[in-house]
């Protein structure tokens, strides 16, 4: 079966789960799709182990053909981040610019090293010889919050303005900084040349600053293109050019495509929306991109749930999976807490802000895609054929699934309490 056919069936399965959930489940759609995919995967595994029918290898082979890493990082990510940028309100972002900057930079860096050193110490204590550099690599890929998961779940709960802006803005902008940390540690772990301060600085400027500048230029170009026509259909079609050719060209010139999509999305959503689109297009812009977002998110979260079929779990994997979840949550809490020590010196915040930012710092497909980029064959436990890639993949998967299913489905009461506090204090 071709990759296209596989994706068609996956899309149909995602939509079927979403439809059933809308009738009987009433869960948030992305949570329902992930849970449904996990149940389906477990059913296939259990049936295979009991000899009822053997679909596990066939399903894993078909999922492997899709290549999750390329599908997300070089495919649909541009669409999802552009759609996220469209929904960001620039006045809210400007009000929280320092908080978002510190959360995206300091919190990510602190979390990377806290997780790395803590995981290394725990592994040494339980007799798993996982080198420090690989522990830091796991910290780098799991520390940035995932904008796709955050926007798909938290944004729709209508959290108080400042909290919502912080968590959305952080998740959209911490990718560039997180990528620099990940690529640097990846080079140290698997490269042949040691990175230098100059090299890391150049990488940051090229990827992060270059991505922002390219996104601004891209948004400006399409603003004038959209403003030059009054054709309703053409105006909406032109927006598709940004996450398609615009995103692909970012890779050609070696700048951050994700950051470019966020910047151009913010420009189109806050500038072109009001002075470039015709009235009819302005009314349909959000509906059009919401439909694109919902469809692609459905396929993505189904793939996350079914990725289990590609893993082989050993006893050591289960131990590290159990360790990874509370460790990542602790690092998230400490990074937010330390950041708020500074924030609270200058303004007052909702008392539930730290809890919501901690519990709402979701991880998703981006972390999983980066974990899949780690090369196989670097053995940690040779007699059981357990390598670095397997360990990091299963830990990442545990955190991602816990994040989506448990954190995503239980954050609503916290947000409701925060909204009640805001309402009471505005009287």
FILUMVEX-342950 format. One record per residue (C-alpha): x, y, z; chain; residue number from 1; residue in one letter. Coordinates in Angstrom, 2 decimals. Example, Ala and Ser with C-alpha at 12.3 -4.5 7.8 and 13.67 -1.06 7.14 Angstrom:
X | Y | Z | chain | n | res
12.30 | -4.50 | 7.80 | A | 1 | A $
13.67 | -1.06 | 7.14 | A | 2 | S $
***
This chain:
X | Y | Z | chain | n | res
0.00 | 0.00 | 0.00 | A | 1 | X $
1.34 | 3.44 | -0.92 | A | 2 | X $
2.13 | 6.18 | 1.60 | A | 3 | X $
-0.75 | 8.21 | 0.18 | A | 4 | X $
-3.19 | 5.33 | 0.69 | A | 5 | X $
-1.92 | 4.82 | 4.25 | A | 6 | X $
-2.46 | 8.50 | 5.05 | A | 7 | X $
-5.95 | 8.37 | 3.53 | A | 8 | X $
-6.94 | 5.46 | 5.77 | A | 9 | X $
-5.37 | 7.13 | 8.81 | A | 10 | X $
-7.27 | 10.33 | 8.09 | A | 11 | X $
-10.51 | 8.36 | 7.74 | A | 12 | X $
-9.82 | 6.58 | 11.05 | A | 13 | X $
-9.12 | 9.89 | 12.81 | A | 14 | X $
-12.34 | 11.42 | 11.50 | A | 15 | X $
-14.32 | 8.30 | 12.49 | A | 16 | X $
-13.00 | 8.47 | 16.06 | A | 17 | X $
-13.76 | 12.21 | 16.17 | A | 18 | X $
-17.31 | 11.57 | 14.91 | A | 19 | X $
-17.99 | 8.81 | 17.45 | A | 20 | X $
-16.60 | 11.02 | 20.21 | A | 21 | X $
-18.88 | 13.89 | 19.17 | A | 22 | X $
-21.88 | 11.59 | 19.56 | A | 23 | X $
-21.08 | 9.66 | 22.74 | A | 24 | X $
-17.74 | 10.70 | 24.25 | A | 25 | X $
-17.72 | 14.51 | 24.33 | A | 26 | X $
-13.95 | 14.53 | 25.03 | A | 27 | X $
-11.68 | 17.14 | 23.47 | A | 28 | X $
-11.18 | 15.90 | 19.90 | A | 29 | X $
-7.38 | 15.49 | 19.88 | A | 30 | X $
-7.48 | 13.67 | 23.24 | A | 31 | X $
-10.19 | 11.34 | 21.94 | A | 32 | X $
-8.24 | 10.58 | 18.76 | A | 33 | X $
-5.02 | 9.84 | 20.68 | A | 34 | X $
-6.89 | 7.64 | 23.17 | A | 35 | X $
-8.68 | 5.83 | 20.35 | A | 36 | X $
-5.42 | 5.18 | 18.52 | A | 37 | X $
-3.82 | 3.84 | 21.71 | A | 38 | X $
-6.74 | 1.48 | 22.32 | A | 39 | X $
-6.54 | 0.29 | 18.70 | A | 40 | X $
-2.77 | -0.25 | 19.00 | A | 41 | X $
-3.14 | -2.18 | 22.26 | A | 42 | X $
-5.87 | -4.29 | 20.67 | A | 43 | X $
-3.59 | -5.18 | 17.74 | A | 44 | X $
-0.71 | -6.06 | 20.10 | A | 45 | X $
-2.87 | -8.16 | 22.45 | A | 46 | X $
-4.51 | -9.99 | 19.53 | A | 47 | X $
-1.09 | -10.79 | 18.06 | A | 48 | X $
0.28 | -12.12 | 21.34 | A | 49 | X $
-2.76 | -14.37 | 21.75 | A | 50 | X $
-2.56 | -15.66 | 18.19 | A | 51 | X $
-5.97 | -14.35 | 17.12 | A | 52 | X $
-4.63 | -12.43 | 14.13 | A | 53 | X $
-1.24 | -10.94 | 13.32 | A | 54 | X $
-1.51 | -7.31 | 12.24 | A | 55 | X $
1.20 | -5.83 | 14.46 | A | 56 | X $
4.07 | -6.22 | 11.99 | A | 57 | X $
1.94 | -5.13 | 9.02 | A | 58 | X $
0.68 | -2.03 | 10.86 | A | 59 | X $
4.19 | -1.14 | 12.09 | A | 60 | X $
5.55 | -1.51 | 8.55 | A | 61 | X $
2.87 | 0.77 | 7.10 | A | 62 | X $
3.44 | 3.39 | 9.81 | A | 63 | X $
7.17 | 3.20 | 9.13 | A | 64 | X $
6.50 | 4.02 | 5.48 | A | 65 | X $
4.87 | 7.30 | 6.51 | A | 66 | X $
8.10 | 8.45 | 8.24 | A | 67 | X $
6.66 | 10.37 | 11.17 | A | 68 | X $
9.69 | 12.66 | 11.45 | A | 69 | X $
9.49 | 13.94 | 7.86 | A | 70 | X $
5.69 | 13.97 | 7.82 | A | 71 | X $
5.63 | 16.38 | 10.75 | A | 72 | X $
8.86 | 18.41 | 10.54 | A | 73 | X $
8.93 | 18.77 | 6.75 | A | 74 | X $
5.22 | 18.49 | 6.04 | A | 75 | X $
2.28 | 19.53 | 8.16 | A | 76 | X $
4.16 | 21.51 | 10.82 | A | 77 | X $
4.12 | 24.64 | 8.67 | A | 78 | X $
0.32 | 24.50 | 8.33 | A | 79 | X $
-0.26 | 23.95 | 12.04 | A | 80 | X $
2.07 | 26.74 | 13.19 | A | 81 | X $
0.75 | 29.20 | 10.62 | A | 82 | X $
-2.80 | 28.45 | 11.78 | A | 83 | X $
-1.65 | 28.97 | 15.38 | A | 84 | X $
-0.03 | 32.30 | 14.52 | A | 85 | X $
-3.26 | 33.51 | 12.86 | A | 86 | X $
-5.07 | 33.20 | 16.19 | A | 87 | X $
-2.53 | 35.16 | 18.26 | A | 88 | X $
-3.67 | 38.69 | 19.15 | A | 89 | X $
-0.70 | 41.06 | 18.82 | A | 90 | X $
-1.78 | 43.47 | 21.63 | A | 91 | X $
-1.92 | 40.52 | 24.05 | A | 92 | X $
1.47 | 39.30 | 22.85 | A | 93 | X $
3.01 | 42.75 | 23.30 | A | 94 | X $
1.66 | 42.97 | 26.86 | A | 95 | X $
3.40 | 39.69 | 27.73 | A | 96 | X $
6.54 | 40.02 | 25.59 | A | 97 | X $
9.05 | 39.81 | 28.47 | A | 98 | X $
7.30 | 36.92 | 30.16 | A | 99 | X $
7.15 | 34.96 | 26.89 | A | 100 | X $
10.81 | 35.71 | 26.11 | A | 101 | X $
12.00 | 34.52 | 29.52 | A | 102 | X $
9.81 | 31.42 | 29.45 | A | 103 | X $
10.93 | 30.52 | 25.93 | A | 104 | X $
14.64 | 31.06 | 26.67 | A | 105 | X $
15.41 | 30.65 | 30.37 | A | 106 | X $
12.79 | 28.01 | 31.19 | A | 107 | X $
13.82 | 25.84 | 28.23 | A | 108 | X $
17.54 | 26.08 | 29.06 | A | 109 | X $
17.01 | 25.42 | 32.78 | A | 110 | X $
14.73 | 22.45 | 32.08 | A | 111 | X $
17.19 | 20.91 | 29.60 | A | 112 | X $
20.04 | 20.80 | 32.08 | A | 113 | X $
17.90 | 19.92 | 35.10 | A | 114 | X $
16.39 | 16.91 | 33.30 | A | 115 | X $
19.75 | 15.89 | 31.84 | A | 116 | X $
21.72 | 15.87 | 35.08 | A | 117 | X $
18.87 | 14.42 | 37.16 | A | 118 | X $
18.25 | 11.60 | 34.65 | A | 119 | X $
21.98 | 10.84 | 34.50 | A | 120 | X $
22.16 | 10.60 | 38.30 | A | 121 | X $
19.10 | 8.34 | 38.47 | A | 122 | X $
20.44 | 6.07 | 35.71 | A | 123 | X $
23.75 | 5.71 | 37.53 | A | 124 | X $
21.90 | 4.84 | 40.74 | A | 125 | X $
19.81 | 2.07 | 39.13 | A | 126 | X $
22.67 | 0.61 | 37.09 | A | 127 | X $
21.80 | 1.85 | 33.58 | A | 128 | X $
24.93 | 3.29 | 31.95 | A | 129 | X $
23.33 | 6.07 | 29.95 | A | 130 | X $
25.94 | 8.75 | 29.28 | A | 131 | X $
25.36 | 12.33 | 30.40 | A | 132 | X $
25.33 | 13.71 | 26.85 | A | 133 | X $
22.40 | 11.43 | 25.92 | A | 134 | X $
20.52 | 12.45 | 29.07 | A | 135 | X $
21.03 | 16.11 | 28.12 | A | 136 | X $
19.84 | 15.31 | 24.59 | A | 137 | X $
16.60 | 13.93 | 26.03 | A | 138 | X $
16.29 | 17.07 | 28.16 | A | 139 | X $
16.70 | 19.26 | 25.07 | A | 140 | X $
13.99 | 17.58 | 23.01 | A | 141 | X $
11.44 | 17.22 | 25.82 | A | 142 | X $
11.82 | 20.68 | 27.43 | A | 143 | X $
10.18 | 22.91 | 24.78 | A | 144 | X $
6.40 | 22.83 | 25.05 | A | 145 | X $
4.71 | 21.66 | 21.86 | A | 146 | X $
2.72 | 24.42 | 20.12 | A | 147 | X $
0.56 | 21.90 | 18.29 | A | 148 | X $
-0.56 | 20.11 | 21.44 | A | 149 | X $
-0.95 | 23.37 | 23.40 | A | 150 | X $
-2.99 | 25.13 | 20.71 | A | 151 | X $
-5.09 | 22.04 | 20.04 | A | 152 | X $
-6.07 | 21.49 | 23.68 | A | 153 | X $
-5.41 | 24.43 | 26.01 | A | 154 | X $
-6.31 | 27.31 | 23.68 | A | 155 | X $
-9.88 | 26.12 | 23.24 | A | 156 | X $
-10.57 | 26.17 | 27.00 | A | 157 | X $
-10.69 | 29.99 | 27.06 | A | 158 | X $
-8.18 | 30.53 | 29.86 | A | 159 | X $
-7.68 | 34.02 | 31.35 | A | 160 | X $
-6.01 | 36.36 | 28.86 | A | 161 | X $
-2.55 | 36.65 | 30.45 | A | 162 | X $
-2.25 | 32.93 | 31.17 | A | 163 | X $
-3.48 | 32.01 | 27.70 | A | 164 | X $
-1.07 | 34.44 | 26.02 | A | 165 | X $
1.90 | 33.19 | 28.04 | A | 166 | X $
1.33 | 29.51 | 27.39 | A | 167 | X $
0.47 | 29.99 | 23.70 | A | 168 | X $
3.26 | 32.49 | 23.03 | A | 169 | X $
5.87 | 30.40 | 24.83 | A | 170 | X $
4.93 | 27.25 | 22.93 | A | 171 | X $
5.08 | 29.06 | 19.58 | A | 172 | X $
8.44 | 30.75 | 20.16 | A | 173 | X $
10.51 | 28.28 | 22.20 | A | 174 | X $
11.04 | 25.98 | 19.20 | A | 175 | X $
13.87 | 28.08 | 17.77 | A | 176 | X $
15.86 | 28.15 | 21.00 | A | 177 | X $
15.08 | 24.52 | 21.77 | A | 178 | X $
16.28 | 23.53 | 18.30 | A | 179 | X $
19.65 | 25.24 | 18.84 | A | 180 | X $
20.16 | 23.34 | 22.11 | A | 181 | X $
19.08 | 20.04 | 20.52 | A | 182 | X $
21.26 | 20.44 | 17.41 | A | 183 | X $
24.29 | 21.46 | 19.53 | A | 184 | X $
23.94 | 18.47 | 21.86 | A | 185 | X $
23.19 | 16.20 | 18.90 | A | 186 | X $
26.46 | 17.33 | 17.27 | A | 187 | X $
28.40 | 16.64 | 20.47 | A | 188 | X $
26.81 | 13.21 | 20.83 | A | 189 | X $
26.97 | 11.97 | 17.24 | A | 190 | X $
29.08 | 14.46 | 15.25 | A | 191 | X $
32.77 | 14.31 | 14.40 | A | 192 | X $
33.58 | 17.92 | 15.26 | A | 193 | X $
33.10 | 19.58 | 18.63 | A | 194 | X $
30.86 | 22.67 | 18.45 | A | 195 | X $
32.37 | 26.06 | 19.28 | A | 196 | X $
30.83 | 29.16 | 20.85 | A | 197 | X $
31.11 | 30.89 | 17.47 | A | 198 | X $
29.46 | 27.98 | 15.69 | A | 199 | X $
26.56 | 27.85 | 18.17 | A | 200 | X $
26.10 | 31.64 | 17.91 | A | 201 | X $
26.03 | 31.47 | 14.12 | A | 202 | X $
23.52 | 28.62 | 14.25 | A | 203 | X $
21.26 | 30.62 | 16.56 | A | 204 | X $
21.46 | 33.75 | 14.42 | A | 205 | X $
20.86 | 31.84 | 11.21 | A | 206 | X $
18.05 | 29.60 | 12.44 | A | 207 | X $
16.22 | 31.76 | 14.98 | A | 208 | X $
16.89 | 35.37 | 13.94 | A | 209 | X $
16.97 | 34.39 | 10.26 | A | 210 | X $
13.65 | 32.57 | 10.64 | A | 211 | X $
12.00 | 35.60 | 12.24 | A | 212 | X $
13.35 | 37.95 | 9.54 | A | 213 | X $
12.31 | 35.56 | 6.76 | A | 214 | X $
8.84 | 35.19 | 8.31 | A | 215 | X $
8.44 | 38.97 | 8.36 | A | 216 | X $
9.47 | 39.24 | 4.70 | A | 217 | X $
7.15 | 36.37 | 3.77 | A | 218 | X $
4.23 | 37.92 | 5.63 | A | 219 | X $
4.89 | 41.28 | 3.98 | A | 220 | X $
5.00 | 39.72 | 0.50 | A | 221 | X $
1.72 | 37.87 | 0.95 | A | 222 | X $
0.10 | 40.88 | 2.59 | A | 223 | X $
0.62 | 42.85 | -0.62 | A | 224 | X $
-0.42 | 39.92 | -2.82 | A | 225 | X $
-3.65 | 39.46 | -0.86 | A | 226 | X $
-4.32 | 43.21 | -0.78 | A | 227 | X $
-3.98 | 43.41 | -4.58 | A | 228 | X $
-7.01 | 41.21 | -5.29 | A | 229 | X $
-10.67 | 41.32 | -4.34 | A | 230 | X $
-11.32 | 37.72 | -5.37 | A | 231 | X $
-12.57 | 35.96 | -2.22 | A | 232 | X $
-11.32 | 32.51 | -3.23 | A | 233 | X $
-7.93 | 33.82 | -4.37 | A | 234 | X $
-7.38 | 35.63 | -1.07 | A | 235 | X $
-7.83 | 32.41 | 0.90 | A | 236 | X $
-5.80 | 30.38 | -1.61 | A | 237 | X $
-2.90 | 32.81 | -1.28 | A | 238 | X $
-2.68 | 32.09 | 2.45 | A | 239 | X $
-1.90 | 28.48 | 1.54 | A | 240 | X $
1.26 | 29.63 | -0.22 | A | 241 | X $
2.90 | 30.57 | 3.10 | A | 242 | X $
2.95 | 27.14 | 4.81 | A | 243 | X $
3.63 | 25.32 | 1.52 | A | 244 | X $
6.25 | 27.00 | -0.70 | A | 245 | X $
7.14 | 29.50 | 2.05 | A | 246 | X $
7.90 | 26.76 | 4.56 | A | 247 | X $
9.80 | 24.63 | 2.04 | A | 248 | X $
11.98 | 27.57 | 0.98 | A | 249 | X $
12.97 | 28.18 | 4.62 | A | 250 | X $
14.71 | 24.80 | 4.56 | A | 251 | X $
16.49 | 25.74 | 1.33 | A | 252 | X $
17.98 | 28.90 | 2.87 | A | 253 | X $
18.60 | 27.14 | 6.22 | A | 254 | X $
16.47 | 29.29 | 8.52 | A | 255 | X $
13.83 | 28.21 | 11.02 | A | 256 | X $
10.66 | 27.39 | 9.11 | A | 257 | X $
8.59 | 27.02 | 12.32 | A | 258 | X $
9.51 | 30.53 | 13.53 | A | 259 | X $
8.87 | 31.94 | 10.05 | A | 260 | X $
5.38 | 30.42 | 10.03 | A | 261 | X $
4.55 | 31.87 | 13.44 | A | 262 | X $
5.72 | 35.38 | 12.47 | A | 263 | X $
3.96 | 35.40 | 9.11 | A | 264 | X $
0.81 | 33.95 | 10.70 | A | 265 | X $
0.77 | 36.74 | 13.30 | A | 266 | X $
1.22 | 39.34 | 10.52 | A | 267 | X $
-1.59 | 37.96 | 8.36 | A | 268 | X $
-3.87 | 37.48 | 11.37 | A | 269 | X $
-3.32 | 40.93 | 12.86 | A | 270 | X $
-2.59 | 43.16 | 9.87 | A | 271 | X $
-3.82 | 41.68 | 6.61 | A | 272 | X $
-7.00 | 40.40 | 8.25 | A | 273 | X $
-8.28 | 43.94 | 8.75 | A | 274 | X $
-6.85 | 45.95 | 5.84 | A | 275 | X $
-6.03 | 43.37 | 3.15 | A | 276 | X $
-8.92 | 40.93 | 2.97 | A | 277 | X $
-12.33 | 41.63 | 1.57 | A | 278 | X $
-15.15 | 41.49 | 4.11 | A | 279 | X $
-16.23 | 38.04 | 2.91 | A | 280 | X $
-12.68 | 36.61 | 3.22 | A | 281 | X $
-12.22 | 38.18 | 6.65 | A | 282 | X $
-15.34 | 36.37 | 7.84 | A | 283 | X $
-14.17 | 33.04 | 6.41 | A | 284 | X $
-10.44 | 33.17 | 7.21 | A | 285 | X $
-10.73 | 31.64 | 10.68 | A | 286 | X $
-13.24 | 28.99 | 9.55 | A | 287 | X $
-11.04 | 27.96 | 6.63 | A | 288 | X $
-7.90 | 27.56 | 8.72 | A | 289 | X $
-9.75 | 25.97 | 11.62 | A | 290 | X $
-10.88 | 23.23 | 9.22 | A | 291 | X $
-7.31 | 22.71 | 7.94 | A | 292 | X $
-6.03 | 22.69 | 11.52 | A | 293 | X $
-8.63 | 20.18 | 12.74 | A | 294 | X $
-8.00 | 17.79 | 9.85 | A | 295 | X $
-4.20 | 17.76 | 10.12 | A | 296 | X $
-4.30 | 17.58 | 13.92 | A | 297 | X $
-6.55 | 14.56 | 13.65 | A | 298 | X $
-4.05 | 12.69 | 11.48 | A | 299 | X $
-1.11 | 13.78 | 13.64 | A | 300 | X $
-2.61 | 12.71 | 16.97 | A | 301 | X $
-3.72 | 9.39 | 15.47 | A | 302 | X $
-0.11 | 8.79 | 14.41 | A | 303 | X $
1.09 | 9.66 | 17.92 | A | 304 | X $
-1.26 | 7.09 | 19.42 | A | 305 | X $
-0.34 | 4.38 | 16.92 | A | 306 | X $
3.42 | 5.00 | 17.13 | A | 307 | X $
3.41 | 2.45 | 19.96 | A | 308 | X $
3.33 | -0.29 | 17.32 | A | 309 | X $
6.84 | 0.69 | 16.18 | A | 310 | X $
8.44 | 0.31 | 19.62 | A | 311 | X $
9.83 | -2.74 | 21.39 | A | 312 | X $
9.60 | -2.39 | 25.16 | A | 313 | X $
12.11 | -3.96 | 27.55 | A | 314 | X $
12.02 | -4.01 | 31.36 | A | 315 | X $
14.53 | -1.15 | 31.53 | A | 316 | X $
12.36 | 0.89 | 29.17 | A | 317 | X $
9.37 | 0.63 | 31.50 | A | 318 | X $
11.47 | 1.75 | 34.47 | A | 319 | X $
12.76 | 4.81 | 32.62 | A | 320 | X $
9.28 | 5.64 | 31.29 | A | 321 | X $
7.96 | 5.74 | 34.85 | A | 322 | X $
10.87 | 7.96 | 35.89 | A | 323 | X $
10.61 | 10.33 | 32.90 | A | 324 | X $
7.07 | 11.60 | 33.49 | A | 325 | X $
7.46 | 13.01 | 37.04 | A | 326 | X $
10.98 | 14.23 | 36.22 | A | 327 | X $
9.74 | 16.31 | 33.27 | A | 328 | X $
6.84 | 17.67 | 35.33 | A | 329 | X $
9.20 | 18.64 | 38.17 | A | 330 | X $
11.57 | 20.42 | 35.80 | A | 331 | X $
8.64 | 22.26 | 34.24 | A | 332 | X $
7.36 | 23.37 | 37.64 | A | 333 | X $
10.77 | 24.60 | 38.81 | A | 334 | X $
11.49 | 26.49 | 35.58 | A | 335 | X $
8.11 | 28.27 | 35.79 | A | 336 | X $
8.46 | 28.92 | 39.53 | A | 337 | X $
11.91 | 30.49 | 39.16 | A | 338 | X $
10.69 | 32.61 | 36.22 | A | 339 | X $
7.77 | 33.90 | 38.28 | A | 340 | X $
10.09 | 34.98 | 41.09 | A | 341 | X $
11.19 | 37.67 | 38.65 | A | 342 | X $
7.79 | 38.33 | 37.07 | A | 343 | X $
6.05 | 38.98 | 40.38 | A | 344 | X $
8.43 | 41.79 | 41.24 | A | 345 | X $
6.84 | 43.96 | 38.55 | A | 346 | X $
3.16 | 42.97 | 38.29 | A | 347 | X $
0.49 | 40.81 | 39.88 | A | 348 | X $
-0.68 | 37.54 | 38.37 | A | 349 | X $
-3.49 | 35.08 | 38.78 | A | 350 | X $
-2.52 | 32.82 | 41.74 | A | 351 | X $
-3.12 | 29.73 | 39.59 | A | 352 | X $
-0.75 | 30.87 | 36.81 | A | 353 | X $
2.19 | 28.68 | 37.86 | A | 354 | X $
0.01 | 25.57 | 38.23 | A | 355 | X $
-1.69 | 26.10 | 34.86 | A | 356 | X $
1.59 | 26.82 | 33.03 | A | 357 | X $
3.12 | 23.71 | 34.62 | A | 358 | X $
0.23 | 21.35 | 33.92 | A | 359 | X $
-0.55 | 22.98 | 30.58 | A | 360 | X $
3.02 | 22.72 | 29.27 | A | 361 | X $
2.09 | 19.89 | 26.94 | A | 362 | X $
4.46 | 17.82 | 24.82 | A | 363 | X $
3.44 | 16.28 | 21.53 | A | 364 | X $
4.52 | 15.24 | 18.06 | A | 365 | X $
7.50 | 17.62 | 17.83 | A | 366 | X $
9.32 | 15.93 | 20.72 | A | 367 | X $
8.55 | 12.52 | 19.24 | A | 368 | X $
9.82 | 13.57 | 15.80 | A | 369 | X $
13.12 | 14.82 | 17.29 | A | 370 | X $
13.51 | 11.58 | 19.24 | A | 371 | X $
13.03 | 9.62 | 16.02 | A | 372 | X $
15.88 | 11.61 | 14.45 | A | 373 | X $
18.39 | 10.02 | 16.87 | A | 374 | X $
20.42 | 7.35 | 15.05 | A | 375 | X $
20.12 | 3.71 | 16.08 | A | 376 | X $
22.99 | 1.44 | 17.04 | A | 377 | X $
24.64 | 3.26 | 19.98 | A | 378 | X $
24.26 | 0.49 | 22.53 | A | 379 | X $
23.51 | 1.09 | 26.21 | A | 380 | X $
22.66 | -2.48 | 27.23 | A | 381 | X $
24.26 | -4.67 | 24.51 | A | 382 | X $
23.11 | -8.06 | 25.84 | A | 383 | X $
19.46 | -6.97 | 25.43 | A | 384 | X $
20.09 | -4.98 | 22.24 | A | 385 | X $
18.88 | -1.73 | 23.87 | A | 386 | X $
20.35 | 1.37 | 22.27 | A | 387 | X $
20.16 | 5.10 | 23.01 | A | 388 | X $
17.46 | 5.69 | 20.40 | A | 389 | X $
15.12 | 3.12 | 21.97 | A | 390 | X $
15.54 | 4.53 | 25.48 | A | 391 | X $
14.99 | 8.14 | 24.46 | A | 392 | X $
12.06 | 7.20 | 22.20 | A | 393 | X $
10.14 | 5.29 | 24.88 | A | 394 | X $
10.74 | 8.00 | 27.50 | A | 395 | X $
9.57 | 10.66 | 25.06 | A | 396 | X $
6.53 | 8.60 | 24.13 | A | 397 | X $
5.57 | 8.14 | 27.81 | A | 398 | X $
5.79 | 11.89 | 28.45 | A | 399 | X $
3.87 | 12.77 | 25.28 | A | 400 | X $
1.03 | 10.31 | 25.95 | A | 401 | X $
0.77 | 11.34 | 29.61 | A | 402 | X $
0.84 | 14.98 | 28.55 | A | 403 | X $
-1.96 | 14.66 | 26.01 | A | 404 | X $
-4.24 | 12.20 | 27.79 | A | 405 | X $
-3.79 | 13.05 | 31.47 | A | 406 | X $
-2.68 | 16.68 | 31.56 | A | 407 | X $
-4.81 | 17.71 | 28.59 | A | 408 | X $
-7.97 | 16.11 | 29.99 | A | 409 | X $
-7.55 | 17.32 | 33.59 | A | 410 | X $
-6.48 | 20.95 | 33.14 | A | 411 | X $
-10.05 | 22.23 | 32.74 | A | 412 | X $
-10.80 | 22.52 | 36.52 | A | 413 | X $
-7.64 | 24.61 | 37.02 | A | 414 | X $
-8.64 | 26.98 | 34.23 | A | 415 | X $
-12.19 | 27.23 | 35.58 | A | 416 | X $
-10.82 | 28.20 | 39.02 | A | 417 | X $
-8.53 | 30.79 | 37.41 | A | 418 | X $
-11.46 | 32.27 | 35.48 | A | 419 | X $
-13.55 | 32.40 | 38.65 | A | 420 | X $
-10.74 | 34.25 | 40.47 | A | 421 | X $
-10.45 | 36.73 | 37.58 | A | 422 | X $
-14.23 | 37.34 | 37.59 | A | 423 | X $
-14.28 | 37.87 | 41.35 | A | 424 | X $
-11.37 | 40.31 | 41.33 | A | 425 | X $
-12.73 | 42.35 | 38.45 | A | 426 | X $
-15.83 | 43.30 | 40.40 | A | 427 | X $
***
